[in-house]
């Protein structure tokens, strides 16, 4: 699976931009400012000028028409430098939710602002330590939210907060809140990857009827589909990070000498690099297939779980190997490979770990 000419040009443009403006040191700056924003706001504004918030949507919906494969091209490149941005939280998750589950009035109300980059949004779905959509207990009954959410990405910068909750009928609903006006408690913190997240508590938080996506209609299937899109988008970022780790490790082995012999000549290390490369190609193929299915309008319920389980396992393994093959330096904060390892651990928990997705895949097969 390859990109078409327009998507390849987009990838080249983003690659050049990221290499020049968003090195790994940018994440270090975000991490160092514990009370600062979740990502570099100036950098995000530059990405907005490139039109990236609108990359996946069709021109009829106000997008650029690159399709989801275009979004994949972007995420692969930003993942290579583990760039902090709202591409997953706002572009993949929130925008997809509104586009799939919203009414025509709701889409015309919010999508133009999201695709232009005028506003950003984030989605609150996880509860507790592990992501599980069937285990959502936050309730939306009689226009009021009650419950709690964890690991909400990019909240302080988001203009809209979309909360996934259960209705009185037991179906899923998505409530859109204006972050600056809604009443809820938020506790912000940083995780090991240097990025900032929030835990939320809702106590009789009021939601206007026209701020519930679908305005009362059952939107469970659309919500699940949008979260699948966010899941494969996270996996795409992970693939980009894994690819960068392999490149960095191979370069290190070619540069480093032991007893006047290049480490790259050691057959045992060559075998380990070959295994890493095979894993990368396998998960990359699965990711490309999932995004291609999206552009063809096909269901990705099983594909999303397949992709995320593979990405979780392989990004973790590749980051482990990269740190070990860098030797003692690999565990120091000065070396970038350790940042990728930490990012891999957090990505494993975003939108479901490998065990969750294996079980979900098995249930989808009727096993």
N, C-alpha and C positions, 0 to 999 in steps of 0.2 A: 504494500500500500504506500503510495507516494502522494505528495501534495500536487495540486495543479499549479499552473504558472503563477496565478495571482497569489495563491497561498504561499508558494515558495518565495515570492518577492516580499510578502509580508514577513515571513520568518527571517529573511535576510535583513530586513529593516530593523526588526526587533532585536535580532542578534547584535547588530552593530550598535544600536542604542544602548542595550544592556551592558555590553562590554565597555563602553565609554562612560556611561553615567551611573550604572548600578552594580559596581563590583561588590564583593562580599564585605568589604569595609563599610558599605552603606548599612548593612544589617548590624554590624558592630556598633555603629553610631546610634541606631534605633535602640539597641539593647542597652547601651550605656546611659541613655536618658530614661530613667525608670518612670518618671512622671510625664514624659513626653508622649507624642502621638504614636499610634500603632505602626505607622509607616512614614516614610519621607513624603510629606505633603507636596513639596516642590517637584519631586520626582513623579508623583502620581499625576500632577497637573500636566507635566510633559507627556505622559502616556495618554492623558485625555486629549491633548492636542494631536496626538497620532491617531485618535479615533478608536482606541482599543476597547472602551466600554461598549461600543456598538458593533464589534467585530463579528459576533456570532449571529445576530438577528438579521432577518431578511430586510430588504429595502422597504417592503410594504409595512413592516413594523418599525421603521425608522432606523434600521441597522445598516451596516456596510455591505452585507450580503456575502461575506467570506464563508459563512456556514460555521458549523461547530469544528470542522477541520481547521478553520482559521484560528479559532480559539485554542485548539491544540497546538498549533504552530507557535502561538504566543507563550503558552504555559511551559512548553519544552524549554524555551530560551530563558524565561524568568526563573525557572526552576534550577537552571545551571548555576546561577549566582545566589540561590536561595533568597531572592529579592522579596522583601515584605511589601505587600500591596493588597488591595481589596478585590483582586481579580477573581478569587474563588468565592469570597463572602458576598460580594455585590454583583459581579458580572455573571458568574456561573450559577450561584444559588438563588439570590434574591430576584434578579432580573428574570431568570427562568421561571421562578414561582409565579410572579405576576403575569408573565407572558402566557403561561399554561393554565393557571387557575383563575385569573382575574376575568371580570366581565369586560365588555368593550369599553365601558365608561372608565373602569379602573385602569385598564391598559393605557387609554388615551390620557389619563390623569398622571400616571407615574412613569411609564416607559420612556417618553421623550426626555424627561429630566435625567433618567438613569443612563440612557444611551448617549446623551450629550455630555455626561460627566458633571452636570450641574449639581446633582446629589449622588450620594451613595447609600447603600442599604446593607443590612446583614440579617442573618436568619438565626433564631434561637430554637434549637431542636433537642439537643442532648440534655439528659437529666442524670445527675449522679456522675460516677466515675467512667461509665462506659456508654457509648452511643448504642441505642436500640430504639428504632422507631415504634415497634409494637409495645414497648414499655412506657411510652409517653403517658404521664399521669396529669400534667397540667390541664386544667379544665377551662373551657370557654362556654359558660352557661348564662343565659339571659344578659348577654352583652358584657360580661365581666370575666376577667382572667384571674385564676387563682392557681398558684403552683410555683415551681422554680426551674431554672435552666442553668446549665453549666457550659464552660468553654465556648462562650459566644465570642466570635472573632470581630475585631475592629469596631467595637461598639461606640466609643466616644466620638469617632469621626463619622459615624453613620447617621444620616438624616432620618432614615426609616429603619425600624426594627420589626421584622416579621416573626411572629411567635407561632409555633406549631402546637396545637392543643387538641384535646378531645372534646367533642360535643356531648350533649346529653344523650344523643342517639348512639354514641360510641364511635362515630366517624371522626376523621381528622379535619381540622379547620386551620386556616392561616389568618391570623389577625395582624393587621398593619398598624403600627404605632409610630407617631412622630416622636423620635427619641428625646427631643428637648422639652416636650410637653407632657408626655405620658408619665404616670405616677407608678414607679417601681423602685425597688432597692437594687443597687448594683455594687458588687465588690470586684475591683479590678486587680489583676496580678500578672506577673510574667512567668512563663514556663521556661524550661531548659533551652528551648530553641531561640530564646531572646525576644520572642514576640509576646504581645499582651492580649489577655483574654479577660472575660468578665463572667461572674456568676450572678444570676438575677433572681429576684423574688417578687412575685406578683401577689398582691392582696387586694381583691376587689378592684382591679384595674379596669376602668371603663373602656369599651371599644365601640365605636360608632358602627351601626349596621352596614354602612357603605364602605367601611374599612375592613370588612371581613371578605376575603377573596371569594368570589362567586356569590356573595350576598345571600347566603343561606343554602345554596345548592351544595350537594355533596361533592367535594373536590378531593377526596382521598386519593384517587388514582393519579390526578395531576400533581398533587403534593409529592407522592412517592416518585413520580417521574422526574420532577425538578430536583429532588434530593439525590436521585441517581446521577443526574447531570453533574451536580456538585461533587459527587463521589468520584466519577471518572476524571473530573477536572483536577481534583486533589491528586489522583494517581498520575496524571500527566505531569504535574509539577514534580512528583517524586521520581518519575522517569528522567526528567531533566537533571535533577540532582544526582541520580545514580550515574548518569552518563558523564557528568563533570567529575565525579569521584574516580571513575575508571581512567579518564584522561589524566588527571592529576597524579594518580598512582603510577601509571605507566611512565609518565615523565620523571617522577621521582626515582623509579627503578633504573631508568636510563642514565640519570645524572649521578646517582649515589654509588660509591665504590666501597667494597669490603675486601681487605687484603689485596688491593690493587686490581680488583675484578669488579666489573659492573654488576650490580644486583640483577639487572635484567637478563643476565646470562644464566642465572640459576634456574634449572628446569622446574624445580618445585614451585617457584614463584610464577613461572610462566604458566604452569598448569592452573594455579589459583586465579590468575588473570583471565585465562581462557574460560574458566567456569563463570567468573563474573560477567564476562562479555556475553556468554550464552544466555545467562539469566536476563541480562539487559535486553537482548534481542527478543526473547520470548515475551517479556512483559510489554515491550514497546509494540510488538505485533498485536497483542491483545488490546492495548490502548487505542491504536490506530483503528482496529476493527470496531471498537465501541463507538468512537466518534463518527466513523463512516456510517454506522447504523443510525446514529442520530440524524445525520444529514439525509438519509433515505427515509426518514420517518418511521423507523422500526423500533420496537420495544427493546430497551436495554436492561430490563430488570435483572436477568441472569448475568448479562455481560458486565454490569456494574460490579456485582459481587465477585465475579471471576477476576476482573481487572484489579480491584482493590486488594483482594487476598494475595494475588501475585506481587503487587507493588509493595505491600506491607512486608512480605517475606524477603523479597529480593533487595529492596532498599536497605533493610536492616542488615542482611548478610553482606552486601557490597560495602556498606559503611563500616561494618566490623572489619572486613578484610583490608580496607583502605587504611584504617587506623593502625592495624597490626603491621602492615607492610611499610608503613612510615616509621616503624620502630618506636623508640621512646618519645620522639618528637610528636608522634601521632596523638598522644594524650594531652599535649599541652594546649593551652588556649591560644597561643600565638599562631598555631597552625590551623588553617581553615578546615581541614578534613574533619576535625572534631565538631565543628559547627554543623556540618552535614549529618554527622552521626546523631547529634541531638535533634536536629530537625526531623530526621527519619523516625525517631521515637514518638514525637508529637504527631506527625502525620499518620502514624499507625493508629492513633486514637480518633482522629478526625473522621467523621462519617463511618465509623465502624472498624474494629480490628479484624485480623484475619480469621479468628474463631467465629466471630459474628457473621462474617460474610460466607464462610464455608457452610455454616448452618443454614443461612438464608438461601444459598444456592441449592443445598440439598432439599430444602422444603419446596423450592420452586420446581424441582424435578420430581417431587412426590415421594421422596425417599424418607 
